[in-house]
Amino acid sequence: MLPELAEGQTIRFERPITEDDVLKFADVSGDKGRHHMEKDQQGRLMAHGLLTATLPTKLGGDLNYMARKMAFDFMQPVYSGDTLICVGTVVSILRRPKRLKARFSFEIKNQHGDIVATGSTFGFILDQ
């Protein structure tokens, strides 16, 4: 069953970024750059950009969306202790037999309302 989506519709996901998240992502990705592994002056770890990018991928996963392309602009760092809010917007929908082609834009903000990342994606949802 294909989801009911409309141009301009928004979907939202919010989650905290913990120190454990950053360390686990470092293990999974192999990216153990010093800036991710050593705490800053406030005792925080800097999150990986692709850890931040898991928020829009979670939104897509909820829709069984398969991305063909994703583009990100990382505006400022994210740290352990931050809470991120991702809002995805349906840019366009094209209904085809047994498939829905879709374009989304997204914006990720921290708990202070600062934009930390923006981006876009296009792909499809198959009728199951």
MMTF fields as JSON, N, C-alpha, C and O atoms, coordinates in Angstrom:
{
  "mmtfVersion": "1.0.0",
  "mmtfProducer": "UNKNOWN",
  "numBonds": 511,
  "numAtoms": 512,
  "numGroups": 128,
  "numChains": 1,
  "numModels": 1,
  "chainsPerModel": [1],
  "groupsPerChain": [128],
  "chainIdList": ["A"],
  "bondAtomList": [4, 2, 8, 6, 12, 10, 16, 14, 20, 18, 24, 22, 28, 26, 32, 30, 36, 34, 40, 38, 44, 42, 48, 46, 52, 50, 56, 54, 60, 58, 64, 62, 68, 66, 72, 70, 76, 74, 80, 78, 84, 82, 88, 86, 92, 90, 96, 94, 100, 98, 104, 102, 108, 106, 112, 110, 116, 114, 120, 118, 124, 122, 128, 126, 132, 130, 136, 134, 140, 138, 144, 142, 148, 146, 152, 150, 156, 154, 160, 158, 164, 162, 168, 166, 172, 170, 176, 174, 180, 178, 184, 182, 188, 186, 192, 190, 196, 194, 200, 198, 204, 202, 208, 206, 212, 210, 216, 214, 220, 218, 224, 222, 228, 226, 232, 230, 236, 234, 240, 238, 244, 242, 248, 246, 252, 250, 256, 254, 260, 258, 264, 262, 268, 266, 272, 270, 276, 274, 280, 278, 284, 282, 288, 286, 292, 290, 296, 294, 300, 298, 304, 302, 308, 306, 312, 310, 316, 314, 320, 318, 324, 322, 328, 326, 332, 330, 336, 334, 340, 338, 344, 342, 348, 346, 352, 350, 356, 354, 360, 358, 364, 362, 368, 366, 372, 370, 376, 374, 380, 378, 384, 382, 388, 386, 392, 390, 396, 394, 400, 398, 404, 402, 408, 406, 412, 410, 416, 414, 420, 418, 424, 422, 428, 426, 432, 430, 436, 434, 440, 438, 444, 442, 448, 446, 452, 450, 456, 454, 460, 458, 464, 462, 468, 466, 472, 470, 476, 474, 480, 478, 484, 482, 488, 486, 492, 490, 496, 494, 500, 498, 504, 502, 508, 506],
  "bondOrderList": [1, 1, 1, 1, 1, 1, 1, 1, 1, 1, 1, 1, 1, 1, 1, 1, 1, 1, 1, 1, 1, 1, 1, 1, 1, 1, 1, 1, 1, 1, 1, 1, 1, 1, 1, 1, 1, 1, 1, 1, 1, 1, 1, 1, 1, 1, 1, 1, 1, 1, 1, 1, 1, 1, 1, 1, 1, 1, 1, 1, 1, 1, 1, 1, 1, 1, 1, 1, 1, 1, 1, 1, 1, 1, 1, 1, 1, 1, 1, 1, 1, 1, 1, 1, 1, 1, 1, 1, 1, 1, 1, 1, 1, 1, 1, 1, 1, 1, 1, 1, 1, 1, 1, 1, 1, 1, 1, 1, 1, 1, 1, 1, 1, 1, 1, 1, 1, 1, 1, 1, 1, 1, 1, 1, 1, 1, 1],
  "groupList": [{"groupName": "MET", "atomNameList": ["N", "CA", "C", "O"], "elementList": ["N", "C", "C", "O"], "formalChargeList": [0, 0, 0, 0], "bondAtomList": [1, 0, 2, 1, 3, 2], "bondOrderList": [1, 1, 2], "singleLetterCode": "M", "chemCompType": "L-PEPTIDE LINKING"}, {"groupName": "LEU", "atomNameList": ["N", "CA", "C", "O"], "elementList": ["N", "C", "C", "O"], "formalChargeList": [0, 0, 0, 0], "bondAtomList": [1, 0, 2, 1, 3, 2], "bondOrderList": [1, 1, 2], "singleLetterCode": "L", "chemCompType": "L-PEPTIDE LINKING"}, {"groupName": "PRO", "atomNameList": ["N", "CA", "C", "O"], "elementList": ["N", "C", "C", "O"], "formalChargeList": [0, 0, 0, 0], "bondAtomList": [1, 0, 2, 1, 3, 2], "bondOrderList": [1, 1, 2], "singleLetterCode": "P", "chemCompType": "L-PEPTIDE LINKING"}, {"groupName": "GLU", "atomNameList": ["N", "CA", "C", "O"], "elementList": ["N", "C", "C", "O"], "formalChargeList": [0, 0, 0, 0], "bondAtomList": [1, 0, 2, 1, 3, 2], "bondOrderList": [1, 1, 2], "singleLetterCode": "E", "chemCompType": "L-PEPTIDE LINKING"}, {"groupName": "ALA", "atomNameList": ["N", "CA", "C", "O"], "elementList": ["N", "C", "C", "O"], "formalChargeList": [0, 0, 0, 0], "bondAtomList": [1, 0, 2, 1, 3, 2], "bondOrderList": [1, 1, 2], "singleLetterCode": "A", "chemCompType": "L-PEPTIDE LINKING"}, {"groupName": "GLY", "atomNameList": ["N", "CA", "C", "O"], "elementList": ["N", "C", "C", "O"], "formalChargeList": [0, 0, 0, 0], "bondAtomList": [1, 0, 2, 1, 3, 2], "bondOrderList": [1, 1, 2], "singleLetterCode": "G", "chemCompType": "PEPTIDE LINKING"}, {"groupName": "GLN", "atomNameList": ["N", "CA", "C", "O"], "elementList": ["N", "C", "C", "O"], "formalChargeList": [0, 0, 0, 0], "bondAtomList": [1, 0, 2, 1, 3, 2], "bondOrderList": [1, 1, 2], "singleLetterCode": "Q", "chemCompType": "L-PEPTIDE LINKING"}, {"groupName": "THR", "atomNameList": ["N", "CA", "C", "O"], "elementList": ["N", "C", "C", "O"], "formalChargeList": [0, 0, 0, 0], "bondAtomList": [1, 0, 2, 1, 3, 2], "bondOrderList": [1, 1, 2], "singleLetterCode": "T", "chemCompType": "L-PEPTIDE LINKING"}, {"groupName": "ILE", "atomNameList": ["N", "CA", "C", "O"], "elementList": ["N", "C", "C", "O"], "formalChargeList": [0, 0, 0, 0], "bondAtomList": [1, 0, 2, 1, 3, 2], "bondOrderList": [1, 1, 2], "singleLetterCode": "I", "chemCompType": "L-PEPTIDE LINKING"}, {"groupName": "ARG", "atomNameList": ["N", "CA", "C", "O"], "elementList": ["N", "C", "C", "O"], "formalChargeList": [0, 0, 0, 0], "bondAtomList": [1, 0, 2, 1, 3, 2], "bondOrderList": [1, 1, 2], "singleLetterCode": "R", "chemCompType": "L-PEPTIDE LINKING"}, {"groupName": "PHE", "atomNameList": ["N", "CA", "C", "O"], "elementList": ["N", "C", "C", "O"], "formalChargeList": [0, 0, 0, 0], "bondAtomList": [1, 0, 2, 1, 3, 2], "bondOrderList": [1, 1, 2], "singleLetterCode": "F", "chemCompType": "L-PEPTIDE LINKING"}, {"groupName": "ASP", "atomNameList": ["N", "CA", "C", "O"], "elementList": ["N", "C", "C", "O"], "formalChargeList": [0, 0, 0, 0], "bondAtomList": [1, 0, 2, 1, 3, 2], "bondOrderList": [1, 1, 2], "singleLetterCode": "D", "chemCompType": "L-PEPTIDE LINKING"}, {"groupName": "VAL", "atomNameList": ["N", "CA", "C", "O"], "elementList": ["N", "C", "C", "O"], "formalChargeList": [0, 0, 0, 0], "bondAtomList": [1, 0, 2, 1, 3, 2], "bondOrderList": [1, 1, 2], "singleLetterCode": "V", "chemCompType": "L-PEPTIDE LINKING"}, {"groupName": "LYS", "atomNameList": ["N", "CA", "C", "O"], "elementList": ["N", "C", "C", "O"], "formalChargeList": [0, 0, 0, 0], "bondAtomList": [1, 0, 2, 1, 3, 2], "bondOrderList": [1, 1, 2], "singleLetterCode": "K", "chemCompType": "L-PEPTIDE LINKING"}, {"groupName": "SER", "atomNameList": ["N", "CA", "C", "O"], "elementList": ["N", "C", "C", "O"], "formalChargeList": [0, 0, 0, 0], "bondAtomList": [1, 0, 2, 1, 3, 2], "bondOrderList": [1, 1, 2], "singleLetterCode": "S", "chemCompType": "L-PEPTIDE LINKING"}, {"groupName": "HIS", "atomNameList": ["N", "CA", "C", "O"], "elementList": ["N", "C", "C", "O"], "formalChargeList": [0, 0, 0, 0], "bondAtomList": [1, 0, 2, 1, 3, 2], "bondOrderList": [1, 1, 2], "singleLetterCode": "H", "chemCompType": "L-PEPTIDE LINKING"}, {"groupName": "ASN", "atomNameList": ["N", "CA", "C", "O"], "elementList": ["N", "C", "C", "O"], "formalChargeList": [0, 0, 0, 0], "bondAtomList": [1, 0, 2, 1, 3, 2], "bondOrderList": [1, 1, 2], "singleLetterCode": "N", "chemCompType": "L-PEPTIDE LINKING"}, {"groupName": "TYR", "atomNameList": ["N", "CA", "C", "O"], "elementList": ["N", "C", "C", "O"], "formalChargeList": [0, 0, 0, 0], "bondAtomList": [1, 0, 2, 1, 3, 2], "bondOrderList": [1, 1, 2], "singleLetterCode": "Y", "chemCompType": "L-PEPTIDE LINKING"}, {"groupName": "CYS", "atomNameList": ["N", "CA", "C", "O"], "elementList": ["N", "C", "C", "O"], "formalChargeList": [0, 0, 0, 0], "bondAtomList": [1, 0, 2, 1, 3, 2], "bondOrderList": [1, 1, 2], "singleLetterCode": "C", "chemCompType": "L-PEPTIDE LINKING"}],
  "groupTypeList": [0, 1, 2, 3, 1, 4, 3, 5, 6, 7, 8, 9, 10, 3, 9, 2, 8, 7, 3, 11, 11, 12, 1, 13, 10, 4, 11, 12, 14, 5, 11, 13, 5, 9, 15, 15, 0, 3, 13, 11, 6, 6, 5, 9, 1, 0, 4, 15, 5, 1, 1, 7, 4, 7, 1, 2, 7, 13, 1, 5, 5, 11, 1, 16, 17, 0, 4, 9, 13, 0, 4, 10, 11, 10, 0, 6, 2, 12, 17, 14, 5, 11, 7, 1, 8, 18, 12, 5, 7, 12, 12, 14, 8, 1, 9, 9, 2, 13, 9, 1, 13, 4, 9, 10, 14, 10, 3, 8, 13, 16, 6, 15, 5, 11, 8, 12, 4, 7, 5, 14, 7, 10, 5, 10, 8, 1, 11, 6],
  "groupIdList": [1, 2, 3, 4, 5, 6, 7, 8, 9, 10, 11, 12, 13, 14, 15, 16, 17, 18, 19, 20, 21, 22, 23, 24, 25, 26, 27, 28, 29, 30, 31, 32, 33, 34, 35, 36, 37, 38, 39, 40, 41, 42, 43, 44, 45, 46, 47, 48, 49, 50, 51, 52, 53, 54, 55, 56, 57, 58, 59, 60, 61, 62, 63, 64, 65, 66, 67, 68, 69, 70, 71, 72, 73, 74, 75, 76, 77, 78, 79, 80, 81, 82, 83, 84, 85, 86, 87, 88, 89, 90, 91, 92, 93, 94, 95, 96, 97, 98, 99, 100, 101, 102, 103, 104, 105, 106, 107, 108, 109, 110, 111, 112, 113, 114, 115, 116, 117, 118, 119, 120, 121, 122, 123, 124, 125, 126, 127, 128],
  "secStructList": [7, 7, 7, 7, 7, 7, 6, 6, 7, 3, 3, 3, 3, 3, 3, 3, 7, 7, 2, 2, 2, 2, 2, 2, 2, 2, 2, 2, 2, 7, 7, 7, 7, 2, 2, 2, 2, 1, 7, 7, 6, 6, 1, 7, 7, 5, 7, 7, 2, 2, 2, 2, 6, 2, 2, 2, 2, 2, 2, 2, 2, 2, 6, 6, 7, 3, 3, 3, 3, 3, 3, 3, 3, 3, 7, 1, 7, 7, 5, 6, 6, 7, 3, 3, 3, 3, 3, 3, 3, 3, 3, 3, 3, 3, 3, 3, 6, 6, 3, 3, 3, 3, 3, 3, 3, 3, 3, 3, 3, 7, 6, 6, 1, 7, 3, 3, 3, 3, 3, 3, 3, 3, 3, 3, 3, 3, 7, 7],
  "xCoordList": [0.837, 0.0, 0.888, 1.735, 0.708, 1.482, 0.945, -0.267, 1.843, 1.375, 0.679, 0.921, -0.17, -0.818, 0.101, 0.225, 0.731, 1.616, 1.145, 0.602, 1.354, 0.962, 2.084, 2.788, 2.24, 3.256, 3.02, 1.888, 4.103, 4.02, 3.831, 4.021, 3.458, 3.275, 4.62, 5.664, 4.58, 5.804, 5.692, 4.611, 6.848, 6.966, 8.134, 9.051, 8.095, 9.037, 9.563, 8.854, 10.821, 11.425, 12.399, 13.142, 12.39, 13.264, 13.981, 13.392, 15.272, 16.012, 17.227, 17.821, 17.595, 18.827, 20.028, 19.909, 21.16, 22.421, 23.225, 23.556, 23.53, 24.249, 25.722, 26.116, 26.503, 27.914, 28.028, 28.881, 27.167, 27.166, 26.869, 27.469, 25.939, 25.645, 26.909, 27.212, 27.639, 28.85, 29.895, 30.516, 30.092, 31.094, 30.699, 31.547, 29.412, 28.955, 29.086, 29.489, 28.746, 28.868, 30.333, 30.643, 31.233, 32.665, 33.087, 33.868, 32.574, 32.901, 32.336, 33.032, 31.077, 30.427, 31.069, 31.312, 31.337, 31.842, 33.356, 33.889, 34.036, 35.501, 36.1, 37.321, 35.254, 35.717, 35.989, 35.082, 37.247, 37.644, 38.572, 39.551, 38.223, 38.974, 38.989, 38.021, 40.104, 40.276, 39.107, 38.697, 38.567, 37.467, 36.191, 35.288, 36.106, 34.961, 35.249, 34.323, 36.499, 36.868, 37.322, 37.327, 37.702, 38.163, 37.135, 36.638, 36.827, 35.82, 36.344, 37.536, 35.408, 35.762, 35.818, 35.709, 35.987, 36.123, 34.895, 35.0, 33.715, 32.493, 32.206, 31.154, 33.15, 32.979, 32.097, 31.559, 31.949, 31.076, 31.915, 33.041, 31.35, 31.944, 31.23, 30.015, 31.989, 31.383, 30.825, 31.533, 29.561, 28.91, 29.401, 29.766, 29.405, 29.72, 28.596, 27.429, 28.947, 27.914, 26.93, 25.725, 27.447, 26.537, 25.69, 24.658, 26.099, 25.21, 24.032, 22.887, 24.315, 23.254, 22.331, 21.118, 22.911, 22.143, 21.218, 20.405, 21.335, 20.419, 18.998, 18.06, 18.821, 17.458, 16.588, 15.499, 17.024, 16.171, 16.069, 15.058, 17.1, 16.974, 15.944, 15.288, 15.8, 14.763, 13.381, 12.484, 13.205, 11.919, 11.596, 10.465, 12.593, 12.392, 12.063, 11.209, 12.74, 12.488, 11.062, 10.479, 10.496, 9.101, 8.136, 7.035, 8.546, 7.704, 8.072, 7.46, 9.07, 9.624, 10.181, 10.123, 10.713, 11.293, 12.704, 13.492, 13.008, 14.344, 14.96, 14.518, 15.974, 16.618, 17.479, 18.194, 17.399, 18.316, 19.489, 20.606, 19.212, 20.255, 19.891, 18.726, 20.916, 20.737, 21.87, 23.016, 21.544, 22.541, 22.388, 21.273, 23.502, 23.505, 24.404, 25.437, 23.998, 24.842, 24.899, 23.886, 26.096, 26.269, 26.689, 27.764, 25.842, 25.993, 26.838, 27.619, 26.677, 27.459, 27.512, 26.689, 28.48, 28.653, 27.484, 26.743, 27.357, 26.405, 27.239, 28.256, 26.809, 27.563, 26.686, 25.46, 27.352, 26.618, 25.927, 26.498, 24.698, 23.882, 22.91, 21.958, 23.137, 22.198, 20.964, 21.043, 19.838, 18.62, 18.354, 18.297, 18.191, 17.982, 16.536, 15.889, 16.048, 14.692, 14.814, 15.341, 14.325, 14.369, 12.952, 12.032, 12.791, 11.511, 11.746, 12.539, 11.043, 11.092, 9.857, 8.752, 10.05, 8.942, 8.856, 9.861, 7.647, 7.425, 7.488, 6.673, 8.463, 8.635, 7.786, 7.111, 7.826, 7.014, 6.719, 7.471, 5.602, 5.136, 4.714, 4.037, 5.115, 4.68, 4.209, 5.005, 2.917, 2.349, 2.493, 2.119, 3.033, 3.2, 2.609, 2.412, 2.323, 1.823, 2.815, 3.987, 2.329, 3.08, 4.285, 5.171, 4.325, 5.465, 5.084, 4.242, 5.72, 5.532, 6.911, 7.77, 7.12, 8.386, 8.224, 7.192, 9.251, 9.117, 10.424, 11.518, 10.271, 11.384, 11.054, 9.927, 12.062, 11.916, 13.046, 14.151, 12.755, 13.804, 13.735, 12.711, 14.807, 14.78, 15.683, 16.635, 15.336, 16.096, 16.23, 15.259, 17.438, 17.697, 18.155, 19.094, 17.475, 17.829, 18.196, 17.77, 18.998, 19.279, 18.257, 17.336, 18.418, 17.461, 17.388, 16.45, 18.358, 18.35, 17.687, 17.563, 17.26, 16.659, 17.671, 17.304, 18.951, 19.996, 19.946, 19.847, 20.012, 20.048, 21.431, 22.44, 21.468, 22.746, 22.973, 24.117, 21.905, 22.046, 20.772, 19.672, 20.958, 19.846, 20.16, 21.288, 19.153, 19.435, 18.199, 17.111, 18.417, 17.346, 17.6, 18.711, 16.55, 16.658, 15.561, 14.494, 15.848, 14.791, 14.936, 16.032, 13.782, 13.759, 12.354, 11.553, 12.042, 10.734, 10.288, 11.069, 8.997, 8.361, 7.635, 6.827, 7.919, 7.27, 5.981, 5.907, 4.978, 3.733, 4.001, 4.414, 3.769, 4.072, 2.837, 2.888],
  "yCoordList": [-1.174, 0.0, 1.246, 1.398, 2.112, 3.344, 4.378, 4.491, 5.128, 6.137, 7.296, 7.555, 7.973, 9.18, 10.357, 10.778, 10.874, 12.033, 13.124, 12.846, 14.359, 15.499, 16.524, 16.686, 17.211, 18.265, 19.282, 19.693, 19.678, 20.633, 19.999, 20.66, 18.724, 18.02, 17.922, 17.754, 18.028, 17.885, 16.706, 16.345, 16.122, 15.058, 15.438, 16.141, 14.973, 15.462, 14.313, 13.343, 14.439, 13.48, 14.241, 15.103, 13.92, 14.58, 13.523, 12.51, 13.768, 12.855, 13.532, 14.421, 13.103, 13.61, 12.873, 11.73, 13.526, 12.901, 12.705, 13.667, 11.461, 11.153, 10.871, 10.636, 10.901, 10.534, 9.099, 8.794, 8.218, 6.818, 6.708, 5.884, 7.541, 7.551, 7.854, 7.174, 8.879, 9.293, 8.187, 7.896, 7.572, 6.504, 5.268, 4.658, 4.888, 3.738, 4.017, 3.138, 5.248, 5.586, 5.551, 5.132, 5.984, 5.912, 4.46, 4.166, 3.559, 2.134, 1.578, 0.876, 1.889, 1.35, 1.919, 1.182, 3.209, 3.865, 3.748, 3.845, 3.539, 3.527, 4.93, 5.084, 5.945, 7.337, 7.7, 8.063, 7.594, 7.911, 9.123, 9.176, 10.099, 11.35, 11.961, 11.852, 12.608, 13.193, 14.092, 14.112, 14.843, 15.762, 15.03, 15.644, 13.721, 12.928, 12.17, 11.786, 11.961, 11.092, 11.852, 11.294, 13.118, 13.898, 14.974, 15.664, 15.105, 16.077, 17.506, 17.778, 18.4, 19.814, 20.452, 19.763, 21.766, 22.508, 22.341, 22.445, 22.078, 21.896, 20.427, 20.105, 19.533, 18.123, 17.357, 16.303, 17.901, 17.269, 16.63, 17.049, 15.622, 15.044, 15.629, 15.824, 15.907, 16.372, 15.166, 14.187, 15.249, 14.168, 14.161, 15.201, 13.001, 12.843, 13.464, 13.403, 14.054, 14.584, 13.508, 13.748, 12.322, 11.261, 10.707, 10.086, 10.915, 10.592, 11.567, 11.163, 12.836, 13.838, 13.459, 13.653, 12.92, 12.551, 11.357, 11.036, 10.698, 9.581, 10.051, 9.26, 11.323, 11.798, 11.767, 11.196, 12.364, 12.257, 10.822, 10.462, 10.0, 8.613, 7.86, 6.946, 8.241, 7.635, 8.018, 7.177, 9.29, 9.715, 8.891, 8.44, 8.697, 7.887, 6.443, 5.833, 5.899, 4.519, 4.299, 3.243, 5.303, 5.197, 5.085, 4.552, 5.584, 5.544, 4.401, 4.253, 3.59, 2.565, 3.188, 2.597, 4.378, 5.158, 4.654, 4.415, 4.498, 4.1, 5.267, 5.616, 5.855, 7.018, 6.592, 5.593, 7.357, 7.178, 8.14, 7.848, 9.299, 10.291, 11.118, 11.441, 11.454, 12.344, 13.36, 13.016, 14.609, 15.668, 16.383, 16.679, 16.656, 17.31, 18.534, 18.552, 19.55, 20.693, 20.768, 20.991, 20.579, 20.63, 22.045, 22.504, 22.73, 24.151, 24.447, 25.399, 23.639, 23.843, 22.534, 21.645, 22.411, 21.144, 20.799, 21.662, 19.508, 18.939, 18.248, 17.624, 18.361, 17.785, 16.856, 16.965, 15.94, 15.116, 16.06, 17.06, 15.722, 16.587, 17.447, 17.98, 17.591, 18.338, 17.487, 16.26, 18.142, 17.49, 18.036, 19.249, 17.133, 17.529, 17.319, 16.351, 18.25, 18.189, 18.252, 19.218, 17.22, 17.163, 17.319, 16.618, 18.246, 18.413, 18.136, 18.811, 17.136, 16.81, 17.355, 17.292, 17.884, 18.441, 17.726, 17.553, 17.312, 16.682, 17.791, 18.713, 17.687, 18.68, 18.306, 19.153, 17.018, 16.568, 15.078, 14.315, 14.702, 13.309, 12.985, 13.779, 11.829, 11.356, 9.92, 9.023, 9.713, 8.374, 7.596, 8.069, 6.419, 5.486, 4.155, 3.923, 3.273, 1.958, 1.263, 1.083, 0.884, 0.133, 0.879, 0.265, 2.197, 2.955, 4.415, 4.948, 5.03, 6.451, 7.091, 6.784, 7.981, 8.715, 9.966, 10.635, 10.283, 11.406, 12.183, 11.629, 13.481, 14.375, 15.023, 15.456, 15.081, 15.686, 16.691, 16.529, 17.712, 18.555, 18.37, 17.937, 18.692, 18.568, 19.611, 20.112, 19.909, 20.863, 20.271, 19.784, 20.323, 19.807, 20.97, 21.689, 21.144, 22.208, 21.581, 20.472, 22.318, 21.878, 22.472, 23.17, 22.2, 22.627, 24.146, 24.664, 24.854, 26.322, 26.938, 28.158, 26.076, 26.57, 26.891, 27.418, 26.582, 26.809, 25.713, 24.532, 26.095, 25.107, 24.468, 25.154, 23.149, 22.435, 21.708, 21.428, 21.399, 20.737, 20.928, 21.044, 20.955, 20.979, 19.975, 19.494, 19.664, 18.752, 18.403, 18.941, 17.476, 17.022, 15.576, 15.058, 14.952, 13.567, 13.285, 13.897, 12.356, 11.833, 10.325, 9.771, 9.679, 8.231, 7.734, 8.392, 6.565, 5.984, 5.093, 4.675, 4.829, 3.904, 2.884, 3.254, 1.601, 0.541, 0.125, 0.128, -0.23, -0.758, -2.196, -3.014, -2.498, -3.857, -4.726, -5.893],
  "zCoordList": [0.0, 0.0, 0.0, 0.88, -0.95, -1.036, -0.047, 0.142, 0.58, 1.539, 0.83, -0.349, 1.552, 1.047, 1.35, 2.5, 0.332, 0.477, -0.463, -1.533, -0.061, -0.888, -0.88, 0.116, -1.995, -2.076, -0.966, -0.71, -0.315, 0.781, 2.147, 3.167, 2.18, 3.447, 4.177, 3.548, 5.508, 6.286, 7.239, 7.702, 7.512, 8.506, 9.411, 8.989, 10.644, 11.653, 12.496, 12.765, 12.907, 13.825, 14.715, 14.244, 15.99, 16.96, 17.778, 18.155, 18.053, 18.928, 19.526, 18.915, 20.735, 21.329, 20.733, 20.29, 20.727, 20.324, 21.606, 22.299, 21.906, 23.143, 22.849, 21.707, 23.892, 23.762, 23.261, 22.427, 23.77, 23.33, 21.832, 21.143, 21.319, 19.877, 19.075, 18.095, 19.501, 18.772, 18.795, 17.772, 19.95, 20.064, 19.265, 18.614, 19.306, 18.515, 17.022, 16.26, 16.595, 15.181, 14.757, 13.641, 15.633, 15.326, 15.109, 14.204, 15.936, 15.776, 14.479, 13.746, 14.19, 12.992, 11.718, 10.762, 11.706, 10.5, 10.351, 9.246, 11.464, 11.434, 11.469, 11.445, 11.526, 11.573, 13.027, 13.776, 13.404, 14.77, 14.79, 15.534, 13.938, 13.925, 15.314, 16.067, 15.644, 16.969, 17.361, 18.521, 16.384, 16.686, 17.106, 17.674, 16.832, 17.286, 18.586, 19.3, 18.881, 20.0, 21.251, 22.348, 21.089, 22.238, 22.561, 21.67, 23.826, 24.266, 24.116, 24.257, 23.827, 23.717, 25.111, 26.125, 25.143, 26.41, 27.315, 28.537, 26.696, 27.488, 27.812, 28.364, 27.465, 27.773, 26.806, 27.143, 25.58, 24.572, 23.468, 23.202, 22.841, 21.634, 20.416, 20.436, 19.361, 18.118, 17.361, 17.121, 16.992, 16.239, 14.791, 14.244, 14.193, 12.774, 11.944, 12.33, 10.816, 9.924, 9.509, 9.441, 9.233, 8.789, 9.926, 9.671, 11.177, 12.298, 12.291, 12.491, 12.062, 11.913, 10.756, 10.831, 9.693, 8.503, 8.726, 7.86, 9.876, 10.134, 10.413, 10.314, 10.758, 11.028, 9.782, 9.83, 8.648, 7.459, 6.929, 6.327, 7.143, 6.685, 7.52, 7.022, 8.793, 9.628, 9.101, 9.041, 8.718, 8.14, 6.897, 6.72, 6.041, 4.842, 5.171, 4.528, 6.169, 6.573, 7.028, 6.782, 7.697, 8.135, 6.955, 7.099, 5.795, 4.593, 3.646, 2.589, 4.019, 3.126, 1.844, 0.766, 1.994, 0.901, 0.607, 1.522, -0.666, -1.106, -1.869, -2.964, -1.278, -1.886, -3.066, -3.004, -4.127, -5.246, -5.109, -5.537, -4.499, -4.287, -3.06, -2.83, -2.279, -1.131, -1.156, -1.444, -0.852, -0.788, 0.547, 0.978, 1.191, 2.501, 2.475, 1.806, 3.21, 3.519, 5.034, 5.697, 5.576, 7.016, 7.39, 7.005, 8.136, 8.412, 9.656, 9.67, 10.68, 11.899, 12.675, 12.455, 13.584, 14.296, 15.209, 15.678, 15.434, 16.383, 17.45, 17.146, 18.698, 19.808, 20.638, 20.646, 21.335, 22.293, 23.268, 23.702, 23.599, 24.449, 23.662, 24.231, 22.354, 21.514, 21.236, 21.182, 21.062, 20.58, 19.189, 18.984, 18.239, 16.84, 16.435, 16.834, 15.633, 15.092, 13.573, 13.022, 12.911, 11.451, 10.91, 11.333, 9.971, 9.292, 7.806, 7.149, 7.299, 5.876, 5.187, 5.726, 4.008, 3.23, 1.893, 1.204, 1.532, 0.23, -0.821, -0.816, -1.718, -2.787, -3.991, -4.577, -4.356, -5.492, -5.361, -4.755, -5.951, -5.971, -7.394, -8.048, -7.863, -9.162, -8.99, -8.711, -9.159, -8.998, -10.307, -11.381, -10.182, -11.29, -10.865, -9.673, -11.82, -11.422, -10.471, -10.803, -9.3, -8.297, -7.735, -7.14, -7.917, -7.409, -7.253, -7.977, -6.304, -6.051, -6.09, -5.263, -7.054, -7.102, -6.259, -6.317, -5.472, -4.548, -4.431, -4.54, -4.208, -3.873, -2.537, -2.297, -1.676, -0.365, -0.138, -0.656, 0.629, 1.182, 2.693, 3.222, 3.378, 4.825, 5.46, 4.861, 6.702, 7.495, 8.897, 9.477, 9.421, 10.76, 11.633, 11.291, 12.77, 13.715, 15.056, 15.381, 15.828, 17.19, 18.143, 17.719, 19.419, 20.431, 20.576, 21.182, 20.031, 20.08, 18.847, 18.743, 17.907, 16.669, 15.59, 14.54, 15.828, 14.825, 13.769, 14.102, 12.509, 11.432, 11.415, 11.253, 11.584, 11.564, 10.242, 9.882, 9.519, 8.221, 7.407, 7.947, 6.092, 5.151, 4.06, 3.946, 3.258, 2.169, 1.374, 1.577, 0.456, -0.406, -0.816, -0.7, -1.293, -1.732, -2.762, -2.741, -3.648, -4.497, -4.584, -4.5, -4.756, -4.812, -5.028, -5.692, -4.468, -4.73, -3.583, -2.728, -3.611, -2.684, -3.55, -4.402, -3.337, -4.101, -3.4, -2.171, -4.176, -3.632, -3.231, -4.054, -1.983, -1.465, -1.509, -1.119]
}
